[in-house]
Amino acid sequence: MKTGLLFAFLLSASLLVAQSNKAYVTSGGEMIFSFASIDHNGSSSGNIMRWSPAFNIQVFGNYDLNKNLGLIFGGAIRNVGFIYEDPNASGVKKKFRNYNLGIPVGFKVGNLEKFFFFGGYEIEFPFNYKEKTFINEQKTKFNVWFSSRVPAYYHTVFAGVQFPYGISLKFKYYLSEFFNQNYTENDGTQPYKGLKANVFYFSISTSLFKGYDMYIKESGRKDVDQY
C-alpha cells in the first residue's frame, strides 16, 4: 500500500513537472559495479567486485533554473549488493544483494545541454533480500521479502558527470551499513554480528538526463536559430 502511494506521488509530481517549459521527465538504466568497505571483527579483506547490469531503472523529474543549474528528484529500483570471500573460512564465499526502492534529490551544474556534473542524496528502501553461500563450490541460497536482516532504509550520497548523447558516470556511497547486525535467528545466533559493510559503487547509465534524441533535437534547434 505504501509503495503504491509512493509511486502515485512520483507520477503526479512527474506530470506537474512536465507542464513547465523549464521542466521535463527523463529515465534510463544503470550498469552497476559494486564493492563494500568491510570490517569483519577487525579484518578488512575479502571483498570482490559485483556486476549488476539488469533491473536498474531510474526516473527523474528535472527542473532547469537556467542553462547551467538545475534541480532533480525522482524514483528508482536498484539491484545492489556485494560479494564476500571470508578470509577466516577456507572455500566459503557469499553473495548478498537487495532490490531497493530509491528516492533521490539533487542538483545539476554545468552546460545542461551537453556536459555537466550532478550530485545529491538518496534514501533507499530494501524490499527483497537474497543471500547465496558457496562452500567449496556447492551453492545454497534463499530469498526474503522485507527482511529484517537489513535495515528498513539506507542513507546514500551520489555524484557523477553527464556526457553528451546521454552517457553518464556515477559514484555512490551508502552511509548506512548493509546489514542489521542485531538480527537474530530462531536458534539465537546472530549471523551478521561483527560484520560491518558499507556498499559503494560506480555505474554507467544511458539516457539518464538528456539522451541521444533530445541532444540531437536541441542541436538541430540551435542550427535553425542561426539562420
Residue, then its C-alpha position, 0 to 999 in steps of 0.5 A: m500500500k505504501t509503495g503504491l502511494l509512493f509511486a502515485f506521488l512520483l507520477s503526479a509530481s512527474l506530470l506537474v513537472a512536465q507542464s513547465n517549459k523549464a521542466y521535463v521527465t527523463s529515465g534510463g538504466e544503470m550498469i552497476f559495479s559494486f564493492a563494500s568497505i568491510d570490517h569483519n571483527g577487525s579484518s578488512s579483506g575479502n571483498i570482490m567486485r559485483w556486476s549488476p547490469a539488469f533491473n536498474i531503472q531510474v526516473f527523474g523529474n528535472y527542473d532547469l533554473n537556467k542553462n547551467l543549474g538545475l534541480i532533480f528528484g525522482g524514483a528508482i529500483r536498484n539491484v545492489g549488493f556485494i560479494y564476500e570471500d571470508p578470509n577466516a573460512s577456507g572455500v566459503k564465499k557469499k553473495f548478498r544483494n537487495y532490490n531497493l526502492g530509491i528516492p533521490v534529490g539533487f542538483k545539476v551544474g554545468n552546460l545542461e545541454k551537453f556536459f555537466f556534473f550532478g550530485g545529491y542524496e538518496i534514501e533507499f528502501p530494501f524490499n527483497y533480500k537474497e543471500k547465496t553461500f558457496i562452500n567449496e563450490q556447492k551453492t545454497k541460497f534463499n530469498v526474503w521479502f522485507s527482511s529484517r536482516v537489513p535495515a528498513y532504509y539506507h542513507t546514500v550520497f551520489a555524484g557523477v558527470q553527464f556526457p553528451y548523447g546521454i552517457s553518464l558516470k556515477f559514484k555512490y556511497y551508502l552511509s548506512e551499513f548493509f546489514n542489521q547486525n542485531y538480527t537474530e535467528n530462531d536458534g539465537t545466533q546472530p549471523y551478521k554480528g561483527l560484520k560491518a559493510n558499507v556498499f559503494y559503487f560506480s555505474i554507467s547509465t544511458s539516457l539518464f538526463k538528456g539522451y541521444d534524441m533530445y541532444i540531437k533535437e536541441s542541436g538541430r534547434k540551435d542550427v535553425d536559430q542561426y539562420 
